[in-house]
Amino acid sequence: MLRREQAVLDLNAHHRALRRCHGCGSYSRPHGEVGGKLLCEKCVEKARRDDPETEVIFRGEIEV
């Protein structure tokens, strides 16, 4: 009987949670969504400063 082995990726949860920010391009945890784009915390705050009327959907409210 042949034994099949599975490839196991040795990645931690922090690495898998990182996404590229559509504002600055850095890899970080998504903080919120503005205009359909995932942004990091710095870019969300910048968008709010530029236009206080900006609608921000925070990460807990985004449906994946």
C-alpha positions as CSV (number, residue, x, y, z in Angstrom):
1,M,0.0,0.0,0.0
2,L,1.4,3.4,-1.0
3,R,1.4,6.2,1.5
4,R,0.6,9.6,0.2
5,E,2.1,12.6,1.8
6,Q,0.6,16.1,1.9
7,A,2.5,19.2,1.5
8,V,2.3,21.3,4.6
9,L,2.8,25.1,4.5
10,D,4.6,26.4,7.5
11,L,2.9,29.8,7.6
12,N,1.7,31.5,10.8
13,A,-1.7,33.2,11.1
14,H,-0.2,36.7,11.1
15,H,1.4,36.1,7.6
16,R,-1.9,34.8,6.2
17,A,-3.8,37.8,7.5
18,L,-1.7,40.4,5.7
19,R,-3.1,41.9,2.5
20,R,-1.8,44.6,0.2
21,C,-3.3,48.0,0.9
22,H,-4.8,49.6,-2.2
23,G,-3.8,53.1,-0.9
24,C,-0.1,52.8,-0.2
25,G,0.8,49.3,-1.3
26,S,2.2,48.1,2.0
27,Y,1.4,44.6,3.3
28,S,-0.7,45.0,6.5
29,R,-4.0,43.8,8.1
30,P,-7.0,45.4,6.3
31,H,-8.5,48.1,8.6
32,G,-11.5,49.1,6.5
33,E,-13.0,49.4,3.1
34,V,-13.4,52.8,1.3
35,G,-15.0,52.9,-2.1
36,G,-14.7,49.1,-2.5
37,K,-11.0,49.0,-1.8
38,L,-9.3,47.5,1.3
39,L,-7.1,50.0,3.1
40,C,-4.7,49.9,6.0
41,E,-5.3,51.9,9.1
42,K,-3.2,54.9,8.0
43,C,-4.9,55.2,4.6
44,V,-8.4,54.9,6.2
45,E,-7.5,57.8,8.5
46,K,-6.1,59.8,5.6
47,A,-9.3,59.2,3.6
48,R,-11.4,60.5,6.6
49,R,-9.2,63.6,7.0
50,D,-9.4,64.4,3.3
51,D,-13.2,64.0,3.2
52,P,-15.1,63.7,6.5
53,E,-18.2,62.4,4.6
54,T,-16.3,59.3,3.4
55,E,-18.2,56.1,4.2
56,V,-15.9,53.6,5.8
57,I,-16.9,49.9,6.2
58,F,-14.7,48.5,9.0
59,R,-13.1,45.1,8.7
60,G,-15.6,43.4,11.0
61,E,-18.5,44.4,8.7
62,I,-16.9,43.3,5.4
63,E,-18.3,40.1,4.0
64,V,-15.6,37.9,2.5
